[in-house]
Amino acid sequence: MHITMIGSGYVGLVSGACFADFGHDVVCVDKDENKIAALLAGRMPIFEPGLDELVARNVAAGRLRFTTDLTDGVKDAHAVFIAVGTPSRRGDGHADLSYVYAAAEEIAHAIKGFTVIVDKSTVPVGTGDEVERIIREANPEADFAVVSNPEFLREGAAIDDFKRPDRIVIGGDDPRALEVMRQVYRPLYLNKSPLIEMSRRGAELTKYAGNAFLATKITFINEIADLCEKVGADVQDVARGIGLDNRIGSKFLHAGPGYGGSCFPKDTLALLKTSQDYDAPQRIVEAVVAVNDNRKRAMGRKVIAALGGEVRGKTVALLGLTFKPNTDDMRDSPAIAITQTLEDAGAIVRAYDPEGMEPAKTLLPKIVYCKSAYDAADGADALVIATEWDAFRALDLGRIKQLLTQPLIVDLRNVYPRAMIESAGFTYHGVGR
């Protein structure tokens, strides 16, 4: 199959490289000339484990190429995936669909023969209808069908998620389009990945509903963690106790500083705006969004309390800046609010992150950026773990103790057992423990 990805960002690049690895011929298109130049030179615009090797292998095999020329990229395609950004629109929180609609209009003039247009970007209900209208209006003679195929990729594990998905959701009602999509995903048949076909609007809503539910699980266990601290329980015990119930499951029951990243904050907000438009309030999701926003600064206050309630002139070593490990994504990272809370209270923040420091510099310009976890701890009054990178899971605690001015660890990801830290002579503060 000939596949074109419009947009060579996180979703487009990972999906395109994986499709090429399946044996399809893939063209990734992007208007950003610098991004395409970097990809042609073998440099990845994002950090994702294994992506550079995957791209290099398929470029060398001739199955994957990059271009800024949309017309050239689309002309021979059986399926054209729209994988452009849909950020929250400034002012009202709705998903900004301008990039999607602009891509649709360009695609309309470039397609030849029957072509399936695939909404891969995360879009509100009804977006596929508008994409179809735009293409039909721009090119009344075009032979095409629009389907929805939402992505379910976790940053840091995107390649494995794509190749071994829990499910593949395809929304549409054109028989020809559905058959093309079955052929596109046929290589996953051996993995017995469920392919679920539904209405286009159902597929669009499935993405938002899934992310909202996962965000709810995270927020639920975070509030239980607060209760655990009050009553003297350990939230990790409680999470295990409820997570072994198959109706609940153990995933997304890890207490911490709140969710961030490219999906949950944006998608929960967009779902709320859609629910308002259709007069179908989502009160649970409203509460999830509010609690999560408040929690991030609350974690900063937790650090301040651990330091005796006064941090002016004190130094905090912050380990981890990205919203999760194995990515360089800083979008809505809890570390941003934590840092701002500490800086507002007069603290100096020394930080280290294996991949996130460059993107963090524009967001957090006052931070002292360090060469390692130990460099960050040198002379600090407390060590705070904000992201659970593997590199932070086996720190030399003896060395850390010597570097800190006082033996204080605030573990916002519950990476370490309390007994282990306390036996090493530290005062320990976890989340819900």
C-alpha positions as CSV (number, residue, x, y, z in Angstrom):
1,M,0.0,0.0,0.0
2,H,1.1,3.6,-0.6
3,I,0.5,5.7,2.5
4,T,1.0,9.4,3.1
5,M,1.3,11.0,6.5
6,I,0.5,14.7,6.6
7,G,2.5,16.0,9.6
8,S,5.8,14.6,10.7
9,G,5.5,15.3,14.4
10,Y,5.1,12.7,17.1
11,V,2.1,10.8,15.7
12,G,2.9,11.2,12.0
13,L,6.5,10.2,12.3
14,V,6.0,7.2,14.6
15,S,3.0,5.9,12.6
16,G,4.8,6.5,9.2
17,A,7.9,4.7,10.3
18,C,6.0,1.8,11.7
19,F,3.8,1.4,8.6
20,A,7.0,1.4,6.5
21,D,8.5,-1.3,8.8
22,F,5.4,-3.4,8.0
23,G,6.4,-3.2,4.3
24,H,4.2,-0.3,3.1
25,D,5.6,2.6,1.0
26,V,5.3,5.7,3.1
27,V,5.8,9.4,2.5
28,C,5.9,11.8,5.5
29,V,5.0,15.3,4.5
30,D,5.6,18.5,6.6
31,K,5.6,22.2,5.9
32,D,8.5,22.8,8.3
33,E,11.5,22.8,6.1
34,N,13.9,22.6,9.0
35,K,12.2,19.5,10.3
36,I,12.3,17.7,6.9
37,A,15.9,18.7,6.5
38,A,16.7,17.2,9.9
39,L,14.9,14.0,9.0
40,L,16.7,13.7,5.7
41,A,19.9,14.1,7.6
42,G,18.9,11.3,10.1
43,R,18.1,13.6,13.0
44,M,14.9,13.1,14.9
45,P,12.8,16.1,15.9
46,I,11.5,14.3,19.0
47,F,13.0,11.9,21.5
48,E,11.3,8.4,21.4
49,P,13.3,5.3,22.2
50,G,14.2,3.3,19.1
51,L,12.7,5.8,16.6
52,D,16.1,6.9,15.1
53,E,17.0,3.2,14.3
54,L,13.5,2.5,12.9
55,V,13.5,5.5,10.6
56,A,17.1,4.9,9.4
57,R,16.3,1.2,8.6
58,N,13.3,2.0,6.5
59,V,14.8,5.0,4.7
60,A,17.7,2.7,3.8
61,A,15.2,0.1,2.5
62,G,13.5,2.7,0.3
63,R,10.1,2.3,2.1
64,L,10.2,5.7,3.9
65,R,10.9,9.2,2.6
66,F,10.3,12.8,3.6
67,T,9.2,15.8,1.7
68,T,7.7,19.3,2.0
69,D,5.8,18.8,-1.3
70,L,2.3,17.7,-0.4
71,T,1.2,17.3,-4.0
72,D,4.0,14.9,-4.7
73,G,3.5,13.1,-1.5
74,V,-0.2,12.5,-2.0
75,K,-0.6,11.8,-5.7
76,D,0.0,8.0,-5.5
77,A,-1.5,7.4,-2.1
78,H,-4.1,4.8,-1.3
79,A,-4.6,6.3,2.2
80,V,-3.7,9.8,3.3
81,F,-3.4,10.2,7.1
82,I,-3.9,13.7,8.6
83,A,-1.6,13.7,11.6
84,V,-1.2,17.4,12.3
85,G,-1.4,19.2,15.7
86,T,-4.7,20.0,17.4
87,P,-3.6,22.1,20.3
88,S,-6.1,23.8,22.7
89,R,-7.4,27.0,21.1
90,R,-6.3,30.0,23.0
91,G,-9.2,31.7,24.8
92,D,-11.9,28.9,24.9
93,G,-10.1,25.6,25.2
94,H,-11.6,24.1,22.1
95,A,-9.3,22.0,19.9
96,D,-7.7,24.2,17.2
97,L,-8.6,22.4,14.0
98,S,-7.1,25.0,11.6
99,Y,-4.2,22.7,10.7
100,V,-6.6,19.8,10.0
101,Y,-8.8,21.9,7.8
102,A,-5.9,23.5,5.9
103,A,-4.5,20.0,5.2
104,A,-7.9,18.8,4.0
105,E,-8.1,21.6,1.5
106,E,-4.6,21.0,0.1
107,I,-5.2,17.2,-0.1
108,A,-8.4,17.9,-2.1
109,H,-6.4,19.3,-5.0
110,A,-3.7,16.6,-4.9
111,I,-5.5,13.2,-4.7
112,K,-5.8,11.0,-7.8
113,G,-8.2,8.2,-8.0
114,F,-10.1,6.7,-5.1
115,T,-8.3,7.8,-1.9
116,V,-9.1,7.3,1.8
117,I,-8.6,10.4,3.9
118,V,-7.8,9.3,7.5
119,D,-8.2,11.6,10.5
120,K,-5.4,10.4,12.7
121,S,-5.2,13.6,14.7
122,T,-7.2,13.7,17.9
123,V,-10.3,15.7,16.8
124,P,-13.7,16.5,18.3
125,V,-16.9,14.8,17.2
126,G,-18.0,16.0,13.8
127,T,-14.5,16.9,12.5
128,G,-14.7,14.1,9.8
129,D,-17.9,15.6,8.5
130,E,-16.3,19.0,8.1
131,V,-13.2,17.5,6.5
132,E,-15.4,15.7,4.0
133,R,-17.3,18.9,3.3
134,I,-14.1,20.9,2.7
135,I,-12.7,18.3,0.3
136,R,-16.0,18.0,-1.6
137,E,-16.3,21.7,-1.9
138,A,-12.7,22.2,-3.0
139,N,-12.8,19.3,-5.6
140,P,-16.3,18.2,-6.5
141,E,-14.9,15.5,-8.8
142,A,-12.7,13.9,-6.2
143,D,-13.3,10.2,-5.5
144,F,-12.6,9.8,-1.7
145,A,-13.9,8.7,1.6
146,V,-13.1,10.1,5.1
147,V,-12.6,7.8,8.0
148,S,-11.5,8.3,11.6
149,N,-8.6,6.2,13.0
150,P,-7.5,7.7,16.4
151,E,-4.1,6.9,17.8
152,F,-3.5,5.4,21.2
153,L,0.3,5.9,21.5
154,R,2.1,6.4,24.8
155,E,5.1,8.6,24.6
156,G,8.1,6.6,25.5
157,A,6.5,3.4,24.3
158,A,5.0,4.5,21.0
159,I,6.6,2.0,18.7
160,D,5.6,-1.0,20.7
161,D,2.1,0.5,21.2
162,F,1.8,0.8,17.4
163,K,3.0,-2.6,16.6
164,R,1.2,-4.4,19.4
165,P,-1.9,-2.3,20.0
166,D,-4.7,-3.1,22.4
167,R,-7.1,-2.3,19.6
168,I,-7.4,-0.5,16.3
169,V,-10.4,1.7,15.9
170,I,-11.7,2.6,12.5
171,G,-14.7,4.8,12.0
172,G,-16.5,5.0,8.7
173,D,-19.3,3.5,6.6
174,D,-17.8,3.4,3.0
175,P,-17.1,-0.3,2.2
176,R,-14.2,0.6,-0.1
177,A,-12.6,2.7,2.6
178,L,-13.0,0.1,5.2
179,E,-11.3,-2.5,3.0
180,V,-8.4,-0.2,2.4
181,M,-8.0,0.3,6.1
182,R,-8.1,-3.4,6.7
183,Q,-5.3,-3.8,4.2
184,V,-3.3,-1.0,5.8
185,Y,-3.4,-2.8,9.2
186,R,-3.3,-6.4,7.8
187,P,0.3,-6.9,9.1
188,L,-1.1,-6.7,12.6
189,Y,-3.3,-9.7,12.0
190,L,-0.6,-12.1,13.2
191,N,-0.6,-10.3,16.5
192,K,-4.4,-10.8,16.7
193,S,-4.9,-7.1,17.4
194,P,-8.6,-6.4,17.5
195,L,-9.8,-4.2,14.7
196,I,-13.0,-2.4,15.7
197,E,-15.2,-0.8,13.1
198,M,-17.8,1.8,14.1
199,S,-19.3,5.0,12.9
200,R,-17.0,7.9,12.2
201,R,-18.4,10.0,15.1
202,G,-18.1,7.0,17.4
203,A,-14.4,6.7,16.6
204,E,-13.8,10.4,17.2
205,L,-15.5,10.2,20.6
206,T,-13.7,6.9,21.6
207,K,-10.4,8.7,21.7
208,Y,-11.6,11.5,24.0
209,A,-13.6,9.1,26.2
210,G,-10.6,6.8,26.6
211,N,-8.2,9.6,27.6
212,A,-10.8,11.1,30.0
213,F,-11.3,7.8,31.7
214,L,-7.6,7.3,32.2
215,A,-7.2,10.8,33.5
216,T,-10.0,10.0,35.9
217,K,-8.2,7.0,37.2
218,I,-5.0,9.0,37.8
219,T,-6.9,11.8,39.6
220,F,-8.9,9.3,41.7
221,I,-5.8,7.6,43.1
222,N,-4.2,10.9,43.7
223,E,-7.1,12.0,45.9
224,I,-7.0,8.6,47.6
225,A,-3.3,9.3,48.2
226,D,-4.2,12.5,50.1
227,L,-6.6,10.6,52.3
228,C,-3.9,7.9,52.9
229,E,-1.6,10.6,54.3
230,K,-4.3,11.8,56.7
231,V,-5.2,8.3,58.0
232,G,-1.8,6.7,58.0
233,A,-2.2,4.3,55.1
234,D,0.1,3.6,52.2
235,V,-1.5,4.4,48.8
236,Q,0.7,1.8,47.1
237,D,-1.0,-0.9,49.3
238,V,-4.4,0.5,48.5
239,A,-3.7,0.7,44.8
240,R,-2.6,-2.9,44.7
241,G,-5.6,-3.9,46.7
242,I,-8.0,-2.4,44.3
243,G,-5.9,-2.9,41.1
244,L,-6.0,-6.7,41.4
245,D,-9.8,-6.4,40.9
246,N,-10.1,-7.3,37.2
247,R,-12.9,-4.8,36.8
248,I,-10.6,-2.0,37.9
249,G,-7.1,-3.0,36.8
250,S,-3.8,-1.8,38.1
251,K,-2.8,0.6,35.3
252,F,-3.0,4.3,35.9
253,L,-3.3,3.8,39.7
254,H,0.1,5.2,40.5
255,A,-0.2,8.2,42.8
256,G,1.9,11.3,41.9
257,P,1.9,15.0,41.1
258,G,-0.8,14.8,38.4
259,Y,-1.0,14.1,34.7
260,G,0.5,16.2,32.0
261,G,1.7,15.7,28.4
262,S,0.3,16.1,25.0
263,C,-3.0,14.2,25.4
264,F,-4.8,14.2,28.8
265,P,-4.8,17.9,29.5
266,K,-5.8,18.9,26.0
267,D,-8.3,16.1,25.4
268,T,-10.2,16.4,28.7
269,L,-10.6,20.1,28.0
270,A,-11.7,19.6,24.5
271,L,-14.2,16.9,25.6
272,L,-15.7,19.4,28.1
273,K,-16.1,22.0,25.4
274,T,-17.8,19.5,23.1
275,S,-20.1,18.5,26.0
276,Q,-21.0,22.2,26.5
277,D,-21.8,22.6,22.8
278,Y,-24.2,19.6,22.9
279,D,-25.6,20.5,26.3
280,A,-24.5,17.2,27.8
281,P,-22.4,18.2,30.9
282,Q,-19.6,15.9,31.9
283,R,-19.4,16.7,35.6
284,I,-16.9,13.9,36.5
285,V,-14.5,15.1,33.8
286,E,-14.9,18.7,35.0
287,A,-13.9,17.7,38.5
288,V,-10.9,15.7,37.1
289,V,-9.6,18.7,35.3
290,A,-10.0,21.0,38.3
291,V,-8.4,18.6,40.7
292,N,-5.4,17.9,38.5
293,D,-4.7,21.6,37.9
294,N,-4.7,22.2,41.6
295,R,-2.6,19.2,42.4
296,K,0.5,20.3,40.6
297,R,1.0,23.5,42.7
298,A,0.0,21.5,45.7
299,M,3.1,19.3,45.1
300,G,5.2,22.4,45.2
301,R,3.6,23.3,48.5
302,K,4.3,19.8,49.7
303,V,8.0,20.4,49.1
304,I,7.8,23.7,51.0
305,A,6.2,22.0,53.9
306,A,8.9,19.4,54.0
307,L,11.4,22.2,54.3
308,G,9.7,23.6,57.3
309,G,7.3,26.0,55.6
310,E,9.9,28.5,54.5
311,V,12.1,28.1,51.4
312,R,13.3,31.7,50.7
313,G,17.0,31.5,49.9
314,K,17.0,27.7,50.1
315,T,18.0,25.4,47.2
316,V,15.9,22.5,45.9
317,A,17.4,19.8,43.6
318,L,14.7,18.7,41.2
319,L,15.2,15.4,39.4
320,G,13.0,15.2,36.3
321,L,11.3,17.9,34.2
322,T,9.3,16.0,31.5
323,F,5.8,14.9,32.3
324,K,6.9,11.3,32.2
325,P,10.1,9.3,31.5
326,N,11.4,8.3,28.1
327,T,10.3,11.5,26.3
328,D,11.5,15.1,26.0
329,D,7.9,16.4,26.1
330,M,7.4,19.3,28.6
331,R,3.8,20.0,27.7
332,D,1.7,20.5,30.9
333,S,4.4,18.8,32.9
334,P,3.8,18.9,36.7
335,A,7.4,20.0,37.1
336,I,6.5,23.4,35.6
337,A,3.9,24.2,38.3
338,I,6.1,22.7,41.0
339,T,9.1,24.8,40.0
340,Q,7.0,28.0,39.7
341,T,5.5,27.4,43.2
342,L,9.0,27.0,44.6
343,E,10.4,30.0,42.8
344,D,7.4,32.1,43.8
345,A,8.2,31.3,47.4
346,G,11.9,32.4,46.9
347,A,13.6,29.0,46.4
348,I,16.4,28.3,44.0
349,V,15.8,25.3,41.8
350,R,18.7,23.2,40.5
351,A,17.4,20.6,38.0
352,Y,18.5,17.7,35.9
353,D,16.5,15.7,33.3
354,P,18.1,13.2,30.9
355,E,16.2,14.5,27.9
356,G,14.0,17.5,28.9
357,M,16.4,20.3,29.7
358,E,16.6,22.0,26.3
359,P,12.8,22.2,25.8
360,A,12.5,23.3,29.5
361,K,14.8,26.3,29.2
362,T,12.2,28.5,27.4
363,L,9.5,27.5,29.9
364,L,11.6,27.7,33.1
365,P,14.4,30.2,32.4
366,K,15.3,30.7,36.1
367,I,16.3,27.1,36.8
368,V,19.9,26.2,37.2
369,Y,20.4,23.3,34.8
370,C,22.8,20.7,35.9
371,K,24.9,18.0,34.3
372,S,23.7,15.1,36.5
373,A,21.5,14.2,39.4
374,Y,24.5,14.5,41.7
375,D,25.4,17.9,40.3
376,A,21.8,19.0,41.0
377,A,22.1,17.7,44.6
378,D,25.4,19.4,45.4
379,G,24.6,22.0,48.1
380,A,20.8,21.6,47.9
381,D,18.6,21.6,51.0
382,A,16.3,18.9,49.6
383,L,16.2,16.4,46.7
384,V,12.8,16.1,44.9
385,I,12.0,13.4,42.4
386,A,9.4,14.7,39.9
387,T,9.8,12.2,37.0
388,E,10.5,8.5,37.4
389,W,13.3,8.1,34.9
390,D,15.2,4.8,35.2
391,A,18.4,6.9,35.9
392,F,16.8,8.0,39.2
393,R,15.8,4.5,40.4
394,A,19.2,3.5,41.8
395,L,20.9,6.6,43.0
396,D,23.9,6.3,45.2
397,L,22.2,7.4,48.4
398,G,25.4,7.7,50.4
399,R,26.8,10.1,47.8
400,I,23.5,12.0,47.7
401,K,23.5,12.4,51.5
402,Q,27.0,13.8,51.4
403,L,26.1,16.4,48.7
404,L,22.9,17.7,50.4
405,T,23.0,20.2,53.2
406,Q,20.4,18.1,55.0
407,P,19.2,14.5,54.4
408,L,15.8,15.2,52.9
409,I,14.1,13.5,50.0
410,V,10.7,14.3,48.6
411,D,9.7,11.5,46.3
412,L,6.7,12.7,44.3
413,R,6.7,9.5,42.2
414,N,7.1,7.0,45.0
415,V,10.1,5.5,43.3
416,Y,11.8,4.4,46.6
417,P,10.4,2.4,49.5
418,R,10.2,4.6,52.6
419,A,12.1,2.0,54.7
420,M,15.0,2.0,52.2
421,I,15.4,5.8,52.3
422,E,15.0,6.1,56.1
423,S,17.4,3.3,56.7
424,A,20.0,5.4,54.7
425,G,19.5,8.2,57.2
426,F,17.2,10.4,55.3
427,T,13.9,12.1,56.2
428,Y,11.4,10.9,53.6
429,H,8.3,12.4,52.2
430,G,6.3,10.4,49.5
431,V,2.9,10.8,48.0
432,G,0.1,9.0,50.0
433,R,2.5,7.2,52.2
